[in-house]
Amino acid sequence: MLVEVIVAMVLLAVAVTSLAAMMYSVSQSGMKATGNAYRNGALMQEVNRLEGVPFDSVTSGRPAIPRAPASTRIRGPSPLQNLLPTW
């Protein structure tokens, strides 16, 4: 009886340990996907801004559109800032 309980506890410990490693991997993938979503949102905002510029106002030799000030740039939550571009 005691041996069966010990074997069951060892099997449960092995199963829980492997599930914990899988959960860590899944959470890391989720963090990366969230960072990619923020990056894509920032890029789409820039594309939409550039699409709104009249073609006649674009000149060669100098940029027609100034860069956005630092206070209006999109930033992600602090755990994901390393995944986002720092323009």
Buried (B, 14 or more C-beta within 10 A) or exposed (E): EEEEEEEEEEEEEEEEEEEEEEEEEEEEEEEEEBBEEBBEEBEEEBEEEEEEEEEEEEEEEEEEEEEEEEEEBBEBEEEBEEBBEEE
